[in-house]
Amino acid sequence: MKHFRIVDRDGAVIDQQSFETEDEALAWAHTHPRSGTPEWTLEEQVGHDWEKREKRERP
């Protein structure tokens, strides 16, 4: 399992969850109730660090 989190533009964690694949995590992020925030980033935990997987910005 891979661990993912959605982070807002200020760096606050909106939610986090484990998934088998990045595609599952992306689907979760795009349908998450808070995904309508102006800007968020999907990050994956790699070791002790977090790596950005997708960034969404809205006007």
C-alpha distance matrix in Angstrom:
0.0 3.8 6.6 9.7 13.3 16.6 19.5 23.2 25.9 26.9 23.5 22.9 19.4 19.8 16.5 12.8 9.8 6.0 5.5 4.8 7.7 10.1 12.7 11.2 11.0 14.5 15.8 14.8 16.4 19.5 20.1 19.4 22.8 23.1 22.4 26.2 26.7 28.7 26.0 22.3 19.6 15.9 14.2 11.0 10.6 11.5 12.7 15.0 15.8 15.0 15.7 17.2 15.9 18.6 21.7 23.8 27.4 29.9 33.6
3.8 0.0 3.8 6.6 10.3 13.6 16.3 20.0 22.4 23.5 20.2 19.9 16.6 17.3 14.4 10.8 8.5 5.4 5.4 5.9 7.0 7.9 11.2 10.3 9.0 12.3 14.3 13.3 14.2 17.4 18.6 17.7 21.2 21.0 20.0 23.8 24.0 25.7 22.8 19.1 16.1 12.5 10.6 7.2 7.2 8.5 10.5 12.6 12.7 11.4 11.9 13.5 12.4 15.2 18.2 20.6 24.1 26.9 30.5
6.6 3.8 0.0 3.8 7.0 10.7 13.2 16.9 19.6 20.3 16.9 16.4 13.0 13.9 11.0 7.3 5.9 4.3 6.4 8.7 9.5 9.4 12.5 11.2 8.8 12.0 14.2 12.4 12.6 16.2 17.3 15.8 18.9 18.3 17.8 21.5 21.3 23.2 20.4 16.6 13.9 10.6 8.5 5.8 5.5 8.3 10.2 11.2 11.1 9.4 10.8 12.2 11.8 14.3 16.7 19.0 22.3 25.0 28.6
9.7 6.6 3.8 0.0 3.8 7.0 9.8 13.5 16.1 17.3 14.1 13.7 10.5 11.0 8.6 5.6 5.5 6.0 7.5 10.3 9.9 8.4 11.2 10.1 6.8 9.3 11.8 9.9 9.3 12.9 14.4 12.8 16.0 15.0 14.2 17.9 17.7 19.4 16.6 12.8 10.3 6.9 5.5 4.4 6.2 9.6 12.2 12.5 11.3 8.6 9.3 9.6 9.2 11.1 13.2 15.2 18.5 21.1 24.7
13.3 10.3 7.0 3.8 0.0 3.8 6.3 10.0 12.9 13.9 10.9 10.1 6.8 7.4 5.6 4.0 6.3 8.6 10.5 13.7 13.3 11.3 13.5 12.3 8.6 10.2 12.5 10.1 8.5 12.1 13.5 11.2 13.8 12.2 11.8 15.3 14.6 16.5 13.8 10.1 8.2 5.8 5.4 6.6 8.2 11.8 14.2 13.6 12.0 8.9 10.0 9.6 10.0 10.9 11.9 13.6 16.4 18.8 22.3
16.6 13.6 10.7 7.0 3.8 0.0 3.8 6.8 10.0 11.5 9.3 8.6 5.9 5.4 5.5 6.3 9.0 11.7 13.1 16.3 15.3 12.7 14.1 13.3 9.6 9.8 11.9 9.7 6.8 10.0 11.6 9.2 11.4 9.2 8.5 11.8 10.8 12.7 10.2 6.5 5.6 4.7 6.4 9.1 11.3 14.8 17.4 16.5 14.4 10.9 11.4 9.7 10.0 9.6 9.6 10.5 13.0 15.2 18.7
19.5 16.3 13.2 9.8 6.3 3.8 0.0 3.8 6.7 7.8 5.6 5.5 4.5 5.5 7.5 8.9 12.1 14.9 16.6 19.7 18.5 15.8 17.4 16.9 13.1 13.0 15.3 13.3 10.1 12.7 14.5 12.0 13.3 10.3 9.9 12.4 10.3 11.5 8.7 5.5 5.2 6.5 7.5 10.8 12.4 15.7 18.0 16.5 14.0 10.7 11.4 9.7 11.2 10.6 9.4 10.5 12.1 14.5 17.5
23.2 20.0 16.9 13.5 10.0 6.8 3.8 0.0 3.8 5.4 5.4 5.5 6.5 6.6 9.8 12.1 15.4 18.3 19.9 23.0 21.7 18.7 19.9 19.5 15.9 15.1 17.1 15.2 11.7 13.4 15.1 12.7 13.1 9.5 9.3 10.6 7.7 8.4 6.1 4.4 6.4 9.1 10.8 14.3 16.1 19.2 21.5 19.8 17.2 14.0 14.3 12.1 13.6 12.0 9.7 9.7 10.2 12.1 14.7
25.9 22.4 19.6 16.1 12.9 10.0 6.7 3.8 0.0 3.8 5.5 7.5 9.6 10.3 13.5 15.5 18.8 21.5 22.8 25.7 24.0 20.8 21.9 22.1 18.6 17.4 19.6 18.3 14.6 15.7 18.0 16.0 16.3 12.6 11.9 12.5 9.2 8.2 5.6 5.7 7.5 11.0 12.4 16.1 17.9 20.5 22.8 21.0 17.9 14.9 14.8 12.4 14.4 12.6 9.6 9.7 9.1 11.3 13.2
26.9 23.5 20.3 17.3 13.9 11.5 7.8 5.4 3.8 0.0 3.8 5.7 9.0 10.5 13.9 16.0 19.6 22.4 24.3 27.3 26.0 23.0 24.6 24.5 20.8 20.1 22.3 20.6 17.1 18.7 20.5 18.0 18.1 14.3 14.5 15.1 11.5 11.1 9.2 9.0 10.3 13.3 13.9 17.3 18.4 21.0 22.8 20.4 17.7 15.2 16.0 14.4 16.8 15.7 13.0 13.5 12.9 14.8 16.3
23.5 20.2 16.9 14.1 10.9 9.3 5.6 5.4 5.5 3.8 0.0 3.8 6.4 9.0 11.7 13.1 16.7 19.3 21.4 24.3 23.3 20.5 22.4 22.2 18.4 18.3 20.8 18.9 15.6 17.9 19.8 17.2 17.8 14.3 14.5 16.0 12.9 13.1 10.5 8.8 8.9 11.1 11.0 14.1 14.7 17.4 19.1 16.6 14.1 11.7 12.9 11.9 14.6 14.2 12.3 13.6 14.1 16.5 18.7
22.9 19.9 16.4 13.7 10.1 8.6 5.5 5.5 7.5 5.7 3.8 0.0 3.8 6.2 9.2 11.3 15.0 18.1 20.5 23.8 23.2 20.8 22.6 21.7 18.0 18.3 20.3 17.8 14.9 17.4 18.6 15.5 15.7 12.4 13.4 15.1 12.2 13.4 11.5 9.6 10.3 11.9 12.0 14.8 15.3 18.5 19.9 17.4 15.5 13.2 14.9 14.1 16.3 15.8 14.2 15.0 15.6 17.5 19.8
19.4 16.6 13.0 10.5 6.8 5.9 4.5 6.5 9.6 9.0 6.4 3.8 0.0 3.8 5.7 7.5 11.2 14.4 16.9 20.4 20.1 17.9 19.8 18.5 14.9 15.7 17.6 14.7 12.3 15.3 16.2 13.0 13.8 11.0 12.1 14.6 12.4 14.4 12.3 9.5 9.6 9.9 10.0 12.3 12.9 16.4 17.9 15.9 14.3 11.8 13.7 13.1 14.7 14.6 13.8 14.8 16.2 18.2 21.0
19.8 17.3 13.9 11.0 7.4 5.4 5.5 6.6 10.3 10.5 9.0 6.2 3.8 0.0 3.8 7.2 10.6 14.2 16.4 20.0 19.7 17.6 18.8 17.2 13.8 14.4 15.5 12.5 10.2 12.8 13.2 9.7 10.1 7.4 9.1 11.6 10.0 12.7 11.3 8.8 9.8 10.0 11.3 13.7 15.0 18.7 20.6 19.0 17.4 14.5 15.9 14.6 15.4 14.7 13.8 13.8 15.3 16.6 19.6
16.5 14.4 11.0 8.6 5.6 5.5 7.5 9.8 13.5 13.9 11.7 9.2 5.7 3.8 0.0 3.8 7.0 10.7 13.1 16.8 17.0 15.5 16.7 14.7 11.4 12.9 13.8 10.4 9.1 12.4 12.3 8.9 10.2 8.8 10.2 13.4 12.7 15.6 14.1 11.0 11.0 9.9 10.7 12.2 13.3 17.1 18.9 17.8 16.7 13.9 15.5 14.7 15.0 14.9 14.9 15.3 17.5 19.0 22.3
12.8 10.8 7.3 5.6 4.0 6.3 8.9 12.1 15.5 16.0 13.1 11.3 7.5 7.2 3.8 0.0 3.8 7.2 10.0 13.6 14.2 13.1 14.9 12.8 9.6 12.0 13.3 10.1 9.5 13.2 13.5 10.7 12.9 12.0 12.7 16.2 15.8 18.4 16.3 12.7 11.6 9.4 9.2 9.6 10.3 14.0 15.8 15.1 14.4 11.9 13.6 13.6 13.7 14.5 15.4 16.5 19.2 21.2 24.6
9.8 8.5 5.9 5.5 6.3 9.0 12.1 15.4 18.8 19.6 16.7 15.0 11.2 10.6 7.0 3.8 0.0 3.8 6.7 10.4 11.5 11.4 13.1 10.4 8.0 11.2 12.1 9.0 9.8 13.5 13.4 11.3 14.0 14.0 14.3 18.0 18.3 20.9 18.9 15.3 13.9 10.9 10.7 9.9 10.6 14.0 15.8 15.9 15.6 13.4 14.8 14.9 14.3 15.4 17.1 18.3 21.3 23.3 26.9
6.0 5.4 4.3 6.0 8.6 11.7 14.9 18.3 21.5 22.4 19.3 18.1 14.4 14.2 10.7 7.2 3.8 0.0 3.8 7.1 9.0 9.8 11.9 9.4 7.9 11.6 12.6 10.4 11.8 15.2 15.4 14.1 17.2 17.4 17.2 21.0 21.4 23.8 21.5 17.8 15.8 12.3 11.4 9.4 9.8 12.5 14.2 15.2 15.3 13.5 14.7 15.4 14.3 16.2 18.5 20.1 23.4 25.6 29.4
5.5 5.4 6.4 7.5 10.5 13.1 16.6 19.9 22.8 24.3 21.4 20.5 16.9 16.4 13.1 10.0 6.7 3.8 0.0 3.8 5.6 7.2 8.8 6.3 6.1 9.8 10.6 9.4 11.4 14.3 14.6 14.2 17.7 18.4 17.5 21.3 22.2 24.4 22.1 18.5 16.4 12.6 12.3 10.1 11.4 13.5 15.7 17.3 17.1 15.1 15.3 15.6 13.7 15.5 18.3 19.8 23.4 25.5 29.3
4.8 5.9 8.7 10.3 13.7 16.3 19.7 23.0 25.7 27.3 24.3 23.8 20.4 20.0 16.8 13.6 10.4 7.1 3.8 0.0 3.8 7.1 8.6 7.1 8.3 11.4 12.2 12.0 14.2 16.6 17.2 17.4 21.0 21.8 20.6 24.2 25.3 27.3 24.8 21.3 18.8 15.0 14.4 11.7 12.8 14.0 16.1 18.5 18.4 16.7 16.5 17.1 14.8 16.9 20.2 21.9 25.6 27.9 31.6
7.7 7.0 9.5 9.9 13.3 15.3 18.5 21.7 24.0 26.0 23.3 23.2 20.1 19.7 17.0 14.2 11.5 9.0 5.6 3.8 0.0 3.8 5.3 5.4 6.6 8.9 10.2 11.0 12.7 14.7 15.9 16.6 20.4 20.9 19.1 22.6 23.8 25.3 22.7 19.4 16.7 13.0 12.8 10.5 12.6 13.5 16.4 18.7 18.0 15.8 14.8 14.8 12.0 14.0 17.5 19.2 23.0 25.3 29.1
10.1 7.9 9.4 8.4 11.3 12.7 15.8 18.7 20.8 23.0 20.5 20.8 17.9 17.6 15.5 13.1 11.4 9.8 7.2 7.1 3.8 0.0 3.8 5.4 5.0 6.1 8.6 9.7 10.3 12.2 14.3 15.0 18.8 18.8 16.6 20.0 20.9 22.1 19.3 16.1 13.3 9.8 9.9 8.4 11.3 12.5 15.9 17.9 16.4 13.7 12.1 11.5 8.4 10.2 13.7 15.6 19.4 21.9 25.6
12.7 11.2 12.5 11.2 13.5 14.1 17.4 19.9 21.9 24.6 22.4 22.6 19.8 18.8 16.7 14.9 13.1 11.9 8.8 8.6 5.3 3.8 0.0 3.8 5.4 5.1 6.2 8.6 9.8 10.6 12.5 14.1 17.9 18.4 15.9 19.0 20.6 21.8 19.6 16.7 14.6 11.4 12.6 11.8 15.0 16.4 19.7 21.6 20.0 17.1 15.3 14.0 10.5 11.1 14.4 15.4 19.1 21.2 24.8
11.2 10.3 11.2 10.1 12.3 13.3 16.9 19.5 22.1 24.5 22.2 21.7 18.5 17.2 14.7 12.8 10.4 9.4 6.3 7.1 5.4 5.4 3.8 0.0 3.8 5.5 5.2 6.2 8.7 10.1 10.8 12.0 15.8 16.8 14.9 18.3 20.0 21.9 19.9 16.9 15.1 11.8 13.0 12.1 14.9 16.9 19.9 21.5 20.4 17.5 16.5 15.4 12.4 13.0 15.8 16.6 20.2 22.0 25.7
11.0 9.0 8.8 6.8 8.6 9.6 13.1 15.9 18.6 20.8 18.4 18.0 14.9 13.8 11.4 9.6 8.0 7.9 6.1 8.3 6.6 5.0 5.4 3.8 0.0 3.8 5.5 5.0 6.1 8.6 10.0 10.2 14.0 14.3 12.5 16.1 17.3 19.1 16.9 13.6 11.7 8.2 9.4 9.1 12.0 14.5 17.6 18.8 17.3 14.2 13.5 12.3 9.7 10.3 13.0 14.0 17.6 19.7 23.5
14.5 12.3 12.0 9.3 10.2 9.8 13.0 15.1 17.4 20.1 18.3 18.3 15.7 14.4 12.9 12.0 11.2 11.6 9.8 11.4 8.9 6.1 5.1 5.5 3.8 0.0 3.8 5.4 5.0 6.1 8.6 9.8 13.5 13.6 10.9 14.1 15.5 16.9 14.7 12.0 10.3 7.5 9.9 10.6 14.2 16.4 19.9 20.9 18.8 15.4 13.9 11.7 8.7 8.0 10.6 11.1 14.8 16.7 20.5
15.8 14.3 14.2 11.8 12.5 11.9 15.3 17.1 19.6 22.3 20.8 20.3 17.6 15.5 13.8 13.3 12.1 12.6 10.6 12.2 10.2 8.6 6.2 5.2 5.5 3.8 0.0 3.8 5.5 5.3 6.3 8.5 12.1 13.2 10.8 13.8 16.0 17.8 16.4 14.0 13.2 10.7 13.3 14.0 17.2 19.7 23.0 24.0 22.2 18.8 17.6 15.5 12.5 11.4 13.4 13.1 16.4 17.6 21.3
14.8 13.3 12.4 9.9 10.1 9.7 13.3 15.2 18.3 20.6 18.9 17.8 14.7 12.5 10.4 10.1 9.0 10.4 9.4 12.0 11.0 9.7 8.6 6.2 5.0 5.4 3.8 0.0 3.8 5.6 5.3 5.8 9.6 10.8 9.3 12.7 14.6 17.0 15.7 12.9 12.4 9.9 12.4 13.1 15.9 18.9 21.9 22.5 21.0 17.7 17.2 15.4 13.1 12.3 13.9 13.6 16.8 17.9 21.6
16.4 14.2 12.6 9.3 8.5 6.8 10.1 11.7 14.6 17.1 15.6 14.9 12.3 10.2 9.1 9.5 9.8 11.8 11.4 14.2 12.7 10.3 9.8 8.7 6.1 5.0 5.5 3.8 0.0 3.8 5.5 5.2 8.8 8.6 6.5 10.1 11.4 13.5 11.9 9.2 8.9 7.0 10.1 11.9 15.0 18.1 21.2 21.4 19.4 15.8 15.1 12.8 10.9 9.5 10.4 10.0 13.2 14.6 18.3
19.5 17.4 16.2 12.9 12.1 10.0 12.7 13.4 15.7 18.7 17.9 17.4 15.3 12.8 12.4 13.2 13.5 15.2 14.3 16.6 14.7 12.2 10.6 10.1 8.6 6.1 5.3 5.6 3.8 0.0 3.8 5.7 8.7 9.0 5.9 8.6 10.9 12.7 11.8 10.1 10.5 9.6 13.1 15.0 18.4 21.3 24.6 24.8 22.6 18.9 17.7 14.9 12.7 10.4 10.8 9.3 12.1 12.8 16.4
20.1 18.6 17.3 14.4 13.5 11.6 14.5 15.1 18.0 20.5 19.8 18.6 16.2 13.2 12.3 13.5 13.4 15.4 14.6 17.2 15.9 14.3 12.5 10.8 10.0 8.6 6.3 5.3 5.5 3.8 0.0 3.8 6.4 8.3 6.6 8.9 11.8 14.4 14.2 12.6 13.5 12.4 15.7 17.3 20.3 23.4 26.5 26.7 24.8 21.3 20.6 18.1 16.0 14.0 14.4 12.7 15.0 15.1 18.5
19.4 17.7 15.8 12.8 11.2 9.2 12.0 12.7 16.0 18.0 17.2 15.5 13.0 9.7 8.9 10.7 11.3 14.1 14.2 17.4 16.6 15.0 14.1 12.0 10.2 9.8 8.5 5.8 5.2 5.7 3.8 0.0 3.8 5.4 5.2 8.2 10.2 13.4 13.1 11.1 12.3 11.4 14.4 16.2 18.8 22.2 25.0 24.7 23.0 19.6 19.6 17.4 15.9 14.2 14.3 12.9 15.1 15.3 18.8
22.8 21.2 18.9 16.0 13.8 11.4 13.3 13.1 16.3 18.1 17.8 15.7 13.8 10.1 10.2 12.9 14.0 17.2 17.7 21.0 20.4 18.8 17.9 15.8 14.0 13.5 12.1 9.6 8.8 8.7 6.4 3.8 0.0 3.8 5.6 7.0 9.1 12.7 13.4 12.3 14.4 14.2 17.2 19.3 21.7 25.3 27.9 27.2 25.6 22.2 22.4 20.1 19.1 17.1 16.4 14.5 15.8 15.3 18.3
23.1 21.0 18.3 15.0 12.2 9.2 10.3 9.5 12.6 14.3 14.3 12.4 11.0 7.4 8.8 12.0 14.0 17.4 18.4 21.8 20.9 18.8 18.4 16.8 14.3 13.6 13.2 10.8 8.6 9.0 8.3 5.4 3.8 0.0 3.8 5.3 5.9 9.6 10.2 9.2 11.7 12.3 15.3 17.9 20.3 23.8 26.4 25.4 23.4 20.0 20.3 17.9 17.4 15.3 14.1 12.2 13.2 13.0 16.0
22.4 20.0 17.8 14.2 11.8 8.5 9.9 9.3 11.9 14.5 14.5 13.4 12.1 9.1 10.2 12.7 14.3 17.2 17.5 20.6 19.1 16.6 15.9 14.9 12.5 10.9 10.8 9.3 6.5 5.9 6.6 5.2 5.6 3.8 0.0 3.8 5.4 8.2 8.2 7.2 9.6 10.3 13.8 16.6 19.4 22.7 25.6 25.0 22.7 19.1 18.6 15.8 14.9 12.3 11.1 8.9 10.3 10.4 13.8
26.2 23.8 21.5 17.9 15.3 11.8 12.4 10.6 12.5 15.1 16.0 15.1 14.6 11.6 13.4 16.2 18.0 21.0 21.3 24.2 22.6 20.0 19.0 18.3 16.1 14.1 13.8 12.7 10.1 8.6 8.9 8.2 7.0 5.3 3.8 0.0 3.8 6.3 8.0 8.8 11.9 13.4 16.9 20.0 22.9 26.1 29.0 28.2 25.8 22.1 21.5 18.5 17.7 14.7 12.7 9.7 9.8 8.5 11.3
26.7 24.0 21.3 17.7 14.6 10.8 10.3 7.7 9.2 11.5 12.9 12.2 12.4 10.0 12.7 15.8 18.3 21.4 22.2 25.3 23.8 20.9 20.6 20.0 17.3 15.5 16.0 14.6 11.4 10.9 11.8 10.2 9.1 5.9 5.4 3.8 0.0 3.8 5.6 6.9 10.5 12.8 16.0 19.4 21.9 25.1 27.9 26.7 24.1 20.6 20.2 17.3 17.3 14.4 11.9 9.3 8.7 8.0 10.5
28.7 25.7 23.2 19.4 16.5 12.7 11.5 8.4 8.2 11.1 13.1 13.4 14.4 12.7 15.6 18.4 20.9 23.8 24.4 27.3 25.3 22.1 21.8 21.9 19.1 16.9 17.8 17.0 13.5 12.7 14.4 13.4 12.7 9.6 8.2 6.3 3.8 0.0 3.8 7.0 10.6 13.7 16.7 20.4 23.1 25.9 28.8 27.6 24.6 21.1 20.3 17.1 17.3 14.1 10.9 8.1 6.0 5.0 7.1
26.0 22.8 20.4 16.6 13.8 10.2 8.7 6.1 5.6 9.2 10.5 11.5 12.3 11.3 14.1 16.3 18.9 21.5 22.1 24.8 22.7 19.3 19.6 19.9 16.9 14.7 16.4 15.7 11.9 11.8 14.2 13.1 13.4 10.2 8.2 8.0 5.6 3.8 0.0 3.8 7.1 10.4 13.3 17.0 19.7 22.4 25.3 24.2 21.1 17.5 16.6 13.3 13.8 10.8 7.5 5.5 4.4 6.1 8.9
22.3 19.1 16.6 12.8 10.1 6.5 5.5 4.4 5.7 9.0 8.8 9.6 9.5 8.8 11.0 12.7 15.3 17.8 18.5 21.3 19.4 16.1 16.7 16.9 13.6 12.0 14.0 12.9 9.2 10.1 12.6 11.1 12.3 9.2 7.2 8.8 6.9 7.0 3.8 0.0 3.8 6.9 9.7 13.4 16.1 18.9 21.8 20.8 17.9 14.3 13.5 10.5 10.9 8.5 6.0 5.5 6.8 9.2 12.4
19.6 16.1 13.9 10.3 8.2 5.6 5.2 6.4 7.5 10.3 8.9 10.3 9.6 9.8 11.0 11.6 13.9 15.8 16.4 18.8 16.7 13.3 14.6 15.1 11.7 10.3 13.2 12.4 8.9 10.5 13.5 12.3 14.4 11.7 9.6 11.9 10.5 10.6 7.1 3.8 0.0 3.8 6.3 10.0 12.8 15.4 18.5 17.8 14.7 11.0 9.9 6.7 7.4 5.7 4.3 6.2 8.7 11.9 15.1
15.9 12.5 10.6 6.9 5.8 4.7 6.5 9.1 11.0 13.3 11.1 11.9 9.9 10.0 9.9 9.4 10.9 12.3 12.6 15.0 13.0 9.8 11.4 11.8 8.2 7.5 10.7 9.9 7.0 9.6 12.4 11.4 14.2 12.3 10.3 13.4 12.8 13.7 10.4 6.9 3.8 0.0 3.8 6.9 10.2 12.9 16.2 16.1 13.4 9.6 8.5 6.0 5.4 5.2 6.4 8.5 11.8 14.7 18.2
14.2 10.6 8.5 5.5 5.4 6.4 7.5 10.8 12.4 13.9 11.0 12.0 10.0 11.3 10.7 9.2 10.7 11.4 12.3 14.4 12.8 9.9 12.6 13.0 9.4 9.9 13.3 12.4 10.1 13.1 15.7 14.4 17.2 15.3 13.8 16.9 16.0 16.7 13.3 9.7 6.3 3.8 0.0 3.8 6.7 9.3 12.5 12.3 9.6 5.9 5.2 4.4 5.3 7.2 8.9 11.8 14.8 18.0 21.3
11.0 7.2 5.8 4.4 6.6 9.1 10.8 14.3 16.1 17.3 14.1 14.8 12.3 13.7 12.2 9.6 9.9 9.4 10.1 11.7 10.5 8.4 11.8 12.1 9.1 10.6 14.0 13.1 11.9 15.0 17.3 16.2 19.3 17.9 16.6 20.0 19.4 20.4 17.0 13.4 10.0 6.9 3.8 0.0 3.8 6.3 9.6 10.3 8.4 5.4 5.3 6.5 6.7 9.7 12.2 15.1 18.3 21.5 24.9
10.6 7.2 5.5 6.2 8.2 11.3 12.4 16.1 17.9 18.4 14.7 15.3 12.9 15.0 13.3 10.3 10.6 9.8 11.4 12.8 12.6 11.3 15.0 14.9 12.0 14.2 17.2 15.9 15.0 18.4 20.3 18.8 21.7 20.3 19.4 22.9 21.9 23.1 19.7 16.1 12.8 10.2 6.7 3.8 0.0 3.8 6.2 6.8 5.8 4.4 6.4 9.0 10.1 13.3 15.4 18.4 21.4 24.6 28.0
11.5 8.5 8.3 9.6 11.8 14.8 15.7 19.2 20.5 21.0 17.4 18.5 16.4 18.7 17.1 14.0 14.0 12.5 13.5 14.0 13.5 12.5 16.4 16.9 14.5 16.4 19.7 18.9 18.1 21.3 23.4 22.2 25.3 23.8 22.7 26.1 25.1 25.9 22.4 18.9 15.4 12.9 9.3 6.3 3.8 0.0 3.8 6.0 5.3 5.8 6.8 10.2 11.3 14.9 17.3 20.7 23.7 27.1 30.3
12.7 10.5 10.2 12.2 14.2 17.4 18.0 21.5 22.8 22.8 19.1 19.9 17.9 20.6 18.9 15.8 15.8 14.2 15.7 16.1 16.4 15.9 19.7 19.9 17.6 19.9 23.0 21.9 21.2 24.6 26.5 25.0 27.9 26.4 25.6 29.0 27.9 28.8 25.3 21.8 18.5 16.2 12.5 9.6 6.2 3.8 0.0 3.8 5.6 8.0 9.9 13.5 15.0 18.5 20.7 24.0 26.9 30.3 33.5
15.0 12.6 11.2 12.5 13.6 16.5 16.5 19.8 21.0 20.4 16.6 17.4 15.9 19.0 17.8 15.1 15.9 15.2 17.3 18.5 18.7 17.9 21.6 21.5 18.8 20.9 24.0 22.5 21.4 24.8 26.7 24.7 27.2 25.4 25.0 28.2 26.7 27.6 24.2 20.8 17.8 16.1 12.3 10.3 6.8 6.0 3.8 0.0 3.8 7.0 10.0 13.6 15.8 18.9 20.5 23.7 26.2 29.5 32.5
15.8 12.7 11.1 11.3 12.0 14.4 14.0 17.2 17.9 17.7 14.1 15.5 14.3 17.4 16.7 14.4 15.6 15.3 17.1 18.4 18.0 16.4 20.0 20.4 17.3 18.8 22.2 21.0 19.4 22.6 24.8 23.0 25.6 23.4 22.7 25.8 24.1 24.6 21.1 17.9 14.7 13.4 9.6 8.4 5.8 5.3 5.6 3.8 0.0 3.8 6.6 10.1 12.8 15.8 17.1 20.5 22.8 26.3 29.2
15.0 11.4 9.4 8.6 8.9 10.9 10.7 14.0 14.9 15.2 11.7 13.2 11.8 14.5 13.9 11.9 13.4 13.5 15.1 16.7 15.8 13.7 17.1 17.5 14.2 15.4 18.8 17.7 15.8 18.9 21.3 19.6 22.2 20.0 19.1 22.1 20.6 21.1 17.5 14.3 11.0 9.6 5.9 5.4 4.4 5.8 8.0 7.0 3.8 0.0 3.8 6.7 9.4 12.2 13.5 16.8 19.3 22.7 25.7
15.7 11.9 10.8 9.3 10.0 11.4 11.4 14.3 14.8 16.0 12.9 14.9 13.7 15.9 15.5 13.6 14.8 14.7 15.3 16.5 14.8 12.1 15.3 16.5 13.5 13.9 17.6 17.2 15.1 17.7 20.6 19.6 22.4 20.3 18.6 21.5 20.2 20.3 16.6 13.5 9.9 8.5 5.2 5.3 6.4 6.8 9.9 10.0 6.6 3.8 0.0 3.8 6.4 9.5 11.2 14.8 17.5 21.1 24.1
17.2 13.5 12.2 9.6 9.6 9.7 9.7 12.1 12.4 14.4 11.9 14.1 13.1 14.6 14.7 13.6 14.9 15.4 15.6 17.1 14.8 11.5 14.0 15.4 12.3 11.7 15.5 15.4 12.8 14.9 18.1 17.4 20.1 17.9 15.8 18.5 17.3 17.1 13.3 10.5 6.7 6.0 4.4 6.5 9.0 10.2 13.5 13.6 10.1 6.7 3.8 0.0 3.8 5.9 7.4 11.1 13.8 17.4 20.5
15.9 12.4 11.8 9.2 10.0 10.0 11.2 13.6 14.4 16.8 14.6 16.3 14.7 15.4 15.0 13.7 14.3 14.3 13.7 14.8 12.0 8.4 10.5 12.4 9.7 8.7 12.5 13.1 10.9 12.7 16.0 15.9 19.1 17.4 14.9 17.7 17.3 17.3 13.8 10.9 7.4 5.4 5.3 6.7 10.1 11.3 15.0 15.8 12.8 9.4 6.4 3.8 0.0 3.8 7.0 10.3 13.6 17.0 20.3
18.6 15.2 14.3 11.1 10.9 9.6 10.6 12.0 12.6 15.7 14.2 15.8 14.6 14.7 14.9 14.5 15.4 16.2 15.5 16.9 14.0 10.2 11.1 13.0 10.3 8.0 11.4 12.3 9.5 10.4 14.0 14.2 17.1 15.3 12.3 14.7 14.4 14.1 10.8 8.5 5.7 5.2 7.2 9.7 13.3 14.9 18.5 18.9 15.8 12.2 9.5 5.9 3.8 0.0 3.8 6.6 10.1 13.3 16.7
21.7 18.2 16.7 13.2 11.9 9.6 9.4 9.7 9.6 13.0 12.3 14.2 13.8 13.8 14.9 15.4 17.1 18.5 18.3 20.2 17.5 13.7 14.4 15.8 13.0 10.6 13.4 13.9 10.4 10.8 14.4 14.3 16.4 14.1 11.1 12.7 11.9 10.9 7.5 6.0 4.3 6.4 8.9 12.2 15.4 17.3 20.7 20.5 17.1 13.5 11.2 7.4 7.0 3.8 0.0 3.8 6.6 10.2 13.3
23.8 20.6 19.0 15.2 13.6 10.5 10.5 9.7 9.7 13.5 13.6 15.0 14.8 13.8 15.3 16.5 18.3 20.1 19.8 21.9 19.2 15.6 15.4 16.6 14.0 11.1 13.1 13.6 10.0 9.3 12.7 12.9 14.5 12.2 8.9 9.7 9.3 8.1 5.5 5.5 6.2 8.5 11.8 15.1 18.4 20.7 24.0 23.7 20.5 16.8 14.8 11.1 10.3 6.6 3.8 0.0 3.8 6.7 10.2
27.4 24.1 22.3 18.5 16.4 13.0 12.1 10.2 9.1 12.9 14.1 15.6 16.2 15.3 17.5 19.2 21.3 23.4 23.4 25.6 23.0 19.4 19.1 20.2 17.6 14.8 16.4 16.8 13.2 12.1 15.0 15.1 15.8 13.2 10.3 9.8 8.7 6.0 4.4 6.8 8.7 11.8 14.8 18.3 21.4 23.7 26.9 26.2 22.8 19.3 17.5 13.8 13.6 10.1 6.6 3.8 0.0 3.8 6.7
29.9 26.9 25.0 21.1 18.8 15.2 14.5 12.1 11.3 14.8 16.5 17.5 18.2 16.6 19.0 21.2 23.3 25.6 25.5 27.9 25.3 21.9 21.2 22.0 19.7 16.7 17.6 17.9 14.6 12.8 15.1 15.3 15.3 13.0 10.4 8.5 8.0 5.0 6.1 9.2 11.9 14.7 18.0 21.5 24.6 27.1 30.3 29.5 26.3 22.7 21.1 17.4 17.0 13.3 10.2 6.7 3.8 0.0 3.8
33.6 30.5 28.6 24.7 22.3 18.7 17.5 14.7 13.2 16.3 18.7 19.8 21.0 19.6 22.3 24.6 26.9 29.4 29.3 31.6 29.1 25.6 24.8 25.7 23.5 20.5 21.3 21.6 18.3 16.4 18.5 18.8 18.3 16.0 13.8 11.3 10.5 7.1 8.9 12.4 15.1 18.2 21.3 24.9 28.0 30.3 33.5 32.5 29.2 25.7 24.1 20.5 20.3 16.7 13.3 10.2 6.7 3.8 0.0
